[in-house]
Amino acid sequence: MFSSSLSFLLLMSHCLVCITKYPRAKVVHQYALLGRYDFLTILEAPDNETVAKIMVELGSRGTLETTTLAAIEIDDFLNALK
């Protein structure tokens, strides 16, 4: 998707600027990937609706394709199964 580290830095900056509009959301980690996907950004937010708003804003320019995966801590997941 991006051919240089400069593009990664621009994407990172845009992501961080977007996230600052949502004070209860934060970027936990960002990784450059080898394989099917180029980058992984791990966000922490109070709910899935906040993440959806962030993803829509980031994707609104049409230059970014996102995949969103909600994560549950393993202990919470196991407790929910009881």
N, C-alpha and C positions, 0 to 999 in steps of 0.2 A: 504494500500500500504506500509506504513512504520510502524514499530512496536515500535519505540522509539523516544523520543524527540531528541536524538543524530542524528538520520537520518534526522529529520526535520532541524536541524541546518546545517547538511552537505548539504542538498538540498538548503537551504537558501544561504549558502556560495557559492555554485556552481552557483546559479542563479545570485547572486550579482557580482561574478567574470565575468560571461558571459556578464552581462549588462554593465560593465565598458568598454567593447570593443566598445560600441556604446554610445559615449558621449552625444548624444541628447536624450537618453532614460534613464529612471530612474524607480526604484521600488517605488511606492507610498505607498502601504500597503501590508502586508502579513498576512494571517489568517490561523489558523488550523480550519478545519471544522468537524462537526459531520454529518454523512449521506453518500450520494452517493460519494462525493468527499472528499479527505483528506486535501487538501490545496488550498488556493486561493491567487494568487499573482496578484496584480493590477499594471500594467505597464503604464507608460506614454511615448509615443514616437511620433515623428513628423509625422509618416505615418504608414500604415498597412504593407508596405514592410519591414520596420525596425523590426516590431514585428514578421513578418514571419521569418526573418533571425535569430532572437533570439530563437524562438520556434524550428526551425530546429536544431540549435546548441544544445539546451537543450535536445531535443529528440534524438539526434544522437547516444547516448549510448544505446538506447533501453530500458532504465529503467524508462522512464517517459512518461506518456500519457498526452497530453495536449488538452484542449478545449479553443479555442480563440474566444472571443466575442468583436466585435468593439462597442464602446459606443459613443453616441452623446449626448451632453448636450441638455436638454429638450427644451430650447429656440431656439437653432440652428435647432433642429428637427422640431419644430413648424413653424419656419420661412421657412424651406425648403418645407413645405406643401402648402405655400401660392402661 
